[in-house]
Amino acid sequence: MLKKEFRLRKKSGFKVIFDNGNNFSEKYAAIYILKGKQQQRFGFIASKKIGNSVQRNRAKRLLREVVRLHISEIKPDIQIIFIARPRIRGVYFPEVETSIMMMLKKAKALTTK
């Protein structure tokens, strides 16, 4: 589970990123990224298009787990909102992980090593 300081929870925080951030999308998710001097934070959204509450929560868990495992590779001055897409239903973690990591690389949100 992500620590409290890494989570976006207020509507105002989401609104700032949606209004000022850049968006990228892949097969299983879309992201909005806001780069700047703010602290590293992440938000996760799964709408009712995903399915019932079990499917929505699983989609958000998959996205959170990708972030948790790769948080050290993500730039520290970035805020990201992950939005699950309906195609994420029934997909296994490794496939979601590679898709998200490719999208973050395309968005230049990863630190270069």
QUIRA-V56846 format. One line per field, one symbol per residue. ss: DSSP state (H for helix, E for strand, L for the rest). psi: psi as a letter, one per 20 degrees, with the letter a starting at -180 (. if undefined). burial: 1 if it has 16 or more other C-alpha atoms within 10 Angstrom, else 0. A space follows every 10 residues. Layout:
ss->???
psi->???
burial->???
This chain:
ss->LLLHHHELLL HHHHHHHHHH LEEEELLLEE EEEEELLLLL EEEEELLLLL LLHHHHHHHH HHHHHHHHHH HHHELLLEEE EEEELHHHLL LLHHHHHHHH HHHHHHLLLE LLL
psi->qqqhiipphq hhggggghhi rqqqqagirq qppoqbjrqp qqqpporihh bahghghggh ggghhggghj hhipqilqpp ppoqqhiipj qqghggghgg hhghghiliq qp.
burial->0000001100 0001001100 1010100111 1111100001 1111110001 0000110111 0111011000 0001110111 1111110100 0010011011 1011001011 000
